[in-house]
Amino acid sequence: MKLYSLSVLYKGEHKVVLLKAAYDVSSFSFFQRSSVQEFMTFTSQLIVERSAKGSRASVKEQEYLCHVYVRNDNLAGVVIADSEYPSRVAFTLLEKVLDEFSKHVDRIEWPVGSPASIHYTALDDYLSRYQNPREADPMTKVQAELDETKIILHNTMESLLERGERLDDLVSKSEVLGTQSKAFYKTARKQNSCCAIM
């Protein structure tokens, strides 16, 4: 699971403006990084341009998923991640980032802003913190713990069943022994009753 890009954009009437972005392109070749970053910016702008106000969507492109959230006030966010990254966590991240961004950056700056003119530094921190969705998102963390508990319980049940099968074998053997010991006792009594001790 990996996040590659987190962008905040403004959807204007005629064009989409990139306000701020953070990228993690360390998994790409050094010579490809700038091209990949430009492509991510272009894709983010295109997806926001084609998304309606007040909508959330996930767009699949090869092995990547682009999660977009366009608010009713035209502020938009895009997360580009691999296909394994949980959608719910991506949209939680977008909502949190857009809420915080709208509190820190004045609404007048949105239509005319640019990454150089907007002073908002939290995107890089969010991008690195949400690389591991289990640590960043409490619901995902709880789900992971539940999954681990299920696996442990399953293994415990299997070992109990194995132990139960062994116990069944012992019980059946003891029942056989019980029948044999009763027969032995009766035989021993008959043998001992024929002789009188003086």
Salt bridges, closest charged atoms under 4 A:
ASP24 OD2 - LYS2 NZ 2.72
ASP73 OD2 - ARG71 NH2 2.62
ASP73 OD2 - ARG107 NH2 3.71
GLU95 OE1 - ARG56 NH2 2.85
ASP99 OD1 - ARG71 NH1 2.98
ASP125 OD2 - ARG129 NH2 3.02
ASP137 OD2 - ARG88 NH2 2.40
GLU158 OE2 - HIS154 NE2 2.96
GLU162 OE1 - ARG166 NH2 3.80
